[in-house]
Amino acid sequence: MYQFRSRQANGPVGNAFVILGLIYHSIVKDVRKSHKSPLMSLLMEMLQAVVFTMAFLLMFQFLGVRGAKLRGDFVLYIMSGIFLFMTHTKALNAVFSA
């Protein structure tokens, strides 16, 4: 008769590989839930970021905020805010769905 046994990882390197394996399988399950093709899912994520960036750039261009005294590249400023927002939203969705 076969009994279920969990493997114990030895040391911090083994534990790191176990955690990375769990993260990998969780991501694959999440991608398969949204689209059948992983490539399509990645393209949709990139397209969403590009659309957000373009929408904010156009909005700030029409409102005249682009002339504000910001040091550095304005596009990087917009993209950092958008990526932080998207990461925060996806993390909250993952916590609430758990």
TORPA-4810 file (N, C-alpha, C, O; in nm, 3 decimals):
<nodes>
NODE_1_0.084_-0.118_0.000_0.000_0.000_0.000_0.088_0.124_0.000_0.185_0.133_0.076_M
NODE_2_0.055_0.220_-0.086_0.134_0.341_-0.101_0.084_0.449_-0.007_-0.036_0.475_0.000_Y
NODE_3_0.174_0.512_0.063_0.138_0.622_0.151_0.200_0.750_0.100_0.312_0.751_0.048_Q
NODE_4_0.125_0.856_0.115_0.175_0.986_0.072_0.279_1.035_0.171_0.256_1.037_0.292_F
NODE_5_0.393_1.075_0.120_0.499_1.130_0.204_0.550_1.259_0.141_0.573_1.265_0.021_R
NODE_6_0.568_1.358_0.222_0.625_1.482_0.170_0.776_1.478_0.186_0.828_1.424_0.284_S
NODE_7_0.844_1.534_0.089_0.989_1.536_0.096_1.035_1.654_0.178_0.975_1.762_0.172_R
NODE_8_1.136_1.635_0.254_1.195_1.742_0.333_1.321_1.790_0.262_1.412_1.711_0.235_Q
NODE_9_1.326_1.919_0.232_1.444_1.975_0.169_1.552_1.995_0.274_1.523_2.031_0.389_A
NODE_10_1.674_1.973_0.235_1.785_1.987_0.327_1.856_2.119_0.301_1.912_2.141_0.193_N
NODE_11_1.855_2.206_0.399_1.930_2.330_0.391_1.856_2.442_0.321_1.748_2.421_0.266_G
NODE_12_1.914_2.561_0.325_1.848_2.678_0.266_1.841_2.671_0.113_1.746_2.723_0.054_P
NODE_13_1.938_2.609_0.049_1.934_2.600_-0.097_1.820_2.509_-0.142_1.748_2.540_-0.237_V
NODE_14_1.803_2.398_-0.073_1.692_2.307_-0.103_1.558_2.373_-0.079_1.465_2.356_-0.158_G
NODE_15_1.547_2.448_0.030_1.423_2.520_0.059_1.394_2.626_-0.048_1.279_2.646_-0.086_N
NODE_16_1.499_2.692_-0.096_1.481_2.793_-0.201_1.427_2.729_-0.329_1.340_2.785_-0.395_A
NODE_17_1.479_2.610_-0.364_1.430_2.542_-0.484_1.286_2.496_-0.467_1.208_2.499_-0.563_F
NODE_18_1.249_2.454_-0.349_1.110_2.413_-0.324_1.016_2.533_-0.339_0.910_2.522_-0.401_V
NODE_19_1.056_2.647_-0.284_0.972_2.767_-0.295_0.964_2.814_-0.440_0.856_2.852_-0.486_I
NODE_20_1.076_2.811_-0.513_1.073_2.850_-0.654_0.984_2.757_-0.736_0.916_2.802_-0.828_L
NODE_21_0.985_2.628_-0.704_0.896_2.535_-0.773_0.750_2.564_-0.746_0.667_2.557_-0.836_G
NODE_22_0.718_2.596_-0.621_0.580_2.631_-0.588_0.536_2.758_-0.658_0.423_2.767_-0.707_L
NODE_23_0.624_2.857_-0.664_0.591_2.982_-0.733_0.570_2.957_-0.881_0.477_3.011_-0.941_I
NODE_24_0.656_2.875_-0.942_0.643_2.845_-1.083_0.509_2.779_-1.115_0.440_2.819_-1.209_Y
NODE_25_0.472_2.679_-1.037_0.346_2.608_-1.063_0.226_2.698_-1.037_0.124_2.685_-1.104_H
NODE_26_0.235_2.786_-0.940_0.127_2.881_-0.914_0.109_2.977_-1.031_-0.004_3.006_-1.071_S
NODE_27_0.220_3.025_-1.087_0.212_3.117_-1.201_0.157_3.046_-1.324_0.074_3.102_-1.395_I
NODE_28_0.202_2.924_-1.349_0.153_2.850_-1.465_0.003_2.825_-1.453_-0.070_2.836_-1.552_V
NODE_29_-0.044_2.792_-1.333_-0.187_2.769_-1.312_-0.266_2.897_-1.336_-0.375_2.894_-1.393_K
NODE_30_-0.212_3.010_-1.291_-0.280_3.138_-1.309_-0.284_3.177_-1.456_-0.386_3.228_-1.504_D
NODE_31_-0.176_3.154_-1.530_-0.172_3.187_-1.672_-0.269_3.098_-1.749_-0.340_3.147_-1.837_V
NODE_32_-0.273_2.972_-1.718_-0.364_2.880_-1.788_-0.510_2.912_-1.758_-0.598_2.881_-1.839_R
NODE_33_-0.537_2.973_-1.643_-0.674_3.009_-1.609_-0.725_3.123_-1.696_-0.843_3.126_-1.732_K
NODE_34_-0.636_3.217_-1.731_-0.679_3.333_-1.807_-0.678_3.308_-1.959_-0.770_3.352_-2.028_S
NODE_35_-0.578_3.238_-2.010_-0.568_3.209_-2.153_-0.516_3.068_-2.172_-0.446_3.014_-2.086_H
NODE_36_-0.551_3.010_-2.284_-0.500_2.877_-2.313_-0.354_2.882_-2.358_-0.278_2.788_-2.336_K
NODE_37_-0.317_2.993_-2.422_-0.180_3.007_-2.471_-0.099_3.097_-2.377_-0.141_3.209_-2.349_S
NODE_38_0.014_3.049_-2.327_0.097_3.133_-2.241_0.153_3.254_-2.314_0.169_3.361_-2.255_P
NODE_39_0.184_3.239_-2.444_0.235_3.351_-2.522_0.130_3.461_-2.533_0.163_3.579_-2.523_L
NODE_40_0.005_3.422_-2.554_-0.103_3.520_-2.564_-0.121_3.593_-2.431_-0.147_3.713_-2.429_M
NODE_41_-0.107_3.523_-2.322_-0.120_3.584_-2.190_-0.010_3.687_-2.166_-0.036_3.796_-2.115_S
NODE_42_0.114_3.653_-2.203_0.224_3.748_-2.189_0.204_3.871_-2.278_0.230_3.983_-2.235_L
NODE_43_0.159_3.849_-2.401_0.133_3.961_-2.490_0.022_4.052_-2.438_0.030_4.174_-2.450_L
NODE_44_-0.081_3.993_-2.379_-0.190_4.074_-2.322_-0.141_4.158_-2.205_-0.183_4.272_-2.190_M
NODE_45_-0.053_4.102_-2.122_0.002_4.178_-2.009_0.087_4.295_-2.059_0.077_4.405_-2.006_E
NODE_46_0.170_4.270_-2.160_0.252_4.379_-2.214_0.167_4.484_-2.282_0.194_4.603_-2.270_M
NODE_47_0.063_4.441_-2.354_-0.025_4.536_-2.421_-0.099_4.622_-2.320_-0.121_4.741_-2.343_L
NODE_48_-0.139_4.563_-2.209_-0.207_4.639_-2.105_-0.117_4.750_-2.049_-0.162_4.862_-2.027_Q
NODE_49_0.010_4.719_-2.027_0.104_4.819_-1.976_0.127_4.929_-2.079_0.135_5.047_-2.044_A
NODE_50_0.137_4.892_-2.207_0.158_4.992_-2.312_0.036_5.083_-2.325_0.050_5.204_-2.341_V
NODE_51_-0.083_5.025_-2.319_-0.206_5.105_-2.330_-0.218_5.202_-2.213_-0.254_5.318_-2.232_V
NODE_52_-0.190_5.155_-2.092_-0.191_5.244_-1.975_-0.093_5.359_-1.994_-0.128_5.474_-1.967_F
NODE_53_0.028_5.328_-2.038_0.130_5.431_-2.055_0.088_5.533_-2.160_0.101_5.654_-2.137_T
NODE_54_0.038_5.488_-2.273_-0.005_5.580_-2.378_-0.123_5.666_-2.333_-0.129_5.785_-2.364_M
NODE_55_-0.216_5.606_-2.260_-0.332_5.682_-2.213_-0.288_5.792_-2.116_-0.337_5.905_-2.125_A
NODE_56_-0.197_5.761_-2.026_-0.151_5.863_-1.932_-0.068_5.970_-2.002_-0.080_6.088_-1.969_F
NODE_57_0.015_5.931_-2.098_0.092_6.031_-2.172_0.000_6.127_-2.247_0.021_6.248_-2.244_L
NODE_58_-0.101_6.073_-2.313_-0.197_6.159_-2.384_-0.274_6.248_-2.287_-0.296_6.366_-2.315_L
NODE_59_-0.315_6.192_-2.176_-0.390_6.270_-2.078_-0.304_6.385_-2.024_-0.351_6.498_-2.013_M
NODE_60_-0.180_6.356_-1.989_-0.093_6.461_-1.937_-0.056_6.562_-2.045_-0.032_6.679_-2.014_F
NODE_61_-0.049_6.519_-2.170_-0.022_6.612_-2.279_-0.137_6.710_-2.296_-0.115_6.830_-2.314_Q
NODE_62_-0.260_6.659_-2.290_-0.377_6.746_-2.305_-0.397_6.838_-2.185_-0.442_6.952_-2.200_F
NODE_63_-0.362_6.790_-2.066_-0.378_6.873_-1.946_-0.262_6.970_-1.926_-0.272_7.063_-1.846_L
NODE_64_-0.153_6.950_-1.998_-0.039_7.040_-1.986_0.049_7.014_-1.866_0.126_7.102_-1.827_G
NODE_65_0.042_6.897_-1.808_0.122_6.864_-1.690_0.264_6.828_-1.730_0.354_6.831_-1.647_V
NODE_66_0.285_6.796_-1.855_0.417_6.754_-1.899_0.520_6.865_-1.883_0.640_6.837_-1.873_R
NODE_67_0.478_6.988_-1.880_0.569_7.099_-1.861_0.613_7.119_-1.718_0.686_7.213_-1.689_G
NODE_68_0.570_7.032_-1.627_0.608_7.044_-1.486_0.757_7.021_-1.469_0.821_6.956_-1.552_A
NODE_69_0.812_7.075_-1.363_0.956_7.065_-1.337_0.989_6.928_-1.278_1.004_6.915_-1.157_K
NODE_70_1.000_6.829_-1.363_1.039_6.694_-1.321_1.179_6.667_-1.371_1.211_6.692_-1.488_L
NODE_71_1.262_6.615_-1.284_1.397_6.578_-1.326_1.393_6.440_-1.390_1.328_6.349_-1.338_R
NODE_72_1.461_6.424_-1.498_1.467_6.294_-1.563_1.364_6.281_-1.674_1.303_6.379_-1.716_G
NODE_73_1.347_6.160_-1.719_1.259_6.132_-1.831_1.114_6.121_-1.782_1.085_6.049_-1.686_D
NODE_74_1.025_6.193_-1.849_0.885_6.193_-1.808_0.819_6.058_-1.832_0.733_6.016_-1.755_F
NODE_75_0.859_5.989_-1.940_0.801_5.857_-1.972_0.836_5.756_-1.862_0.752_5.676_-1.823_V
NODE_76_0.960_5.760_-1.814_0.998_5.669_-1.705_0.921_5.700_-1.578_0.886_5.610_-1.502_L
NODE_77_0.894_5.826_-1.555_0.814_5.867_-1.440_0.673_5.808_-1.449_0.621_5.755_-1.350_Y
NODE_78_0.613_5.817_-1.565_0.478_5.763_-1.587_0.480_5.611_-1.575_0.393_5.552_-1.511_I
NODE_79_0.578_5.546_-1.639_0.584_5.400_-1.639_0.606_5.344_-1.499_0.551_5.239_-1.466_M
NODE_80_0.685_5.412_-1.417_0.708_5.361_-1.282_0.579_5.362_-1.201_0.552_5.268_-1.127_S
NODE_81_0.500_5.465_-1.215_0.371_5.469_-1.146_0.274_5.364_-1.196_0.204_5.301_-1.117_G
NODE_82_0.271_5.344_-1.326_0.180_5.245_-1.384_0.220_5.104_-1.343_0.134_5.023_-1.307_I
NODE_83_0.351_5.073_-1.346_0.396_4.939_-1.308_0.372_4.912_-1.160_0.336_4.801_-1.122_F
NODE_84_0.392_5.014_-1.077_0.363_4.997_-0.935_0.214_4.971_-0.912_0.177_4.885_-0.833_L
NODE_85_0.129_5.046_-0.982_-0.016_5.026_-0.969_-0.057_4.887_-1.014_-0.135_4.820_-0.946_F
NODE_86_-0.004_4.842_-1.129_-0.041_4.710_-1.180_0.009_4.599_-1.087_-0.062_4.501_-1.064_M
NODE_87_0.130_4.614_-1.033_0.183_4.514_-0.941_0.100_4.509_-0.813_0.069_4.401_-0.763_T
NODE_88_0.064_4.626_-0.761_-0.018_4.632_-0.640_-0.155_4.568_-0.663_-0.202_4.491_-0.579_H
NODE_89_-0.217_4.598_-0.776_-0.349_4.542_-0.806_-0.343_4.391_-0.820_-0.430_4.322_-0.767_T
NODE_90_-0.243_4.339_-0.890_-0.232_4.194_-0.907_-0.199_4.124_-0.776_-0.247_4.013_-0.751_K
NODE_91_-0.118_4.188_-0.691_-0.088_4.127_-0.561_-0.212_4.121_-0.473_-0.236_4.021_-0.406_A
NODE_92_-0.292_4.228_-0.473_-0.415_4.227_-0.393_-0.513_4.123_-0.447_-0.578_4.054_-0.368_L
NODE_93_-0.524_4.111_-0.577_-0.612_4.007_-0.634_-0.568_3.868_-0.596_-0.651_3.781_-0.569_N
NODE_94_-0.435_3.846_-0.593_-0.383_3.714_-0.556_-0.411_3.685_-0.409_-0.443_3.572_-0.374_A
NODE_95_-0.400_3.786_-0.323_-0.426_3.766_-0.180_-0.573_3.739_-0.157_-0.610_3.649_-0.081_V
NODE_96_-0.659_3.817_-0.222_-0.803_3.800_-0.201_-0.855_3.668_-0.259_-0.951_3.611_-0.207_F
NODE_97_-0.792_3.620_-0.367_-0.839_3.495_-0.427_-0.783_3.372_-0.355_-0.829_3.261_-0.379_S
NODE_98_-0.685_3.392_-0.268_-0.624_3.278_-0.198_-0.715_3.224_-0.090_-0.679_3.129_-0.022_A
</nodes>
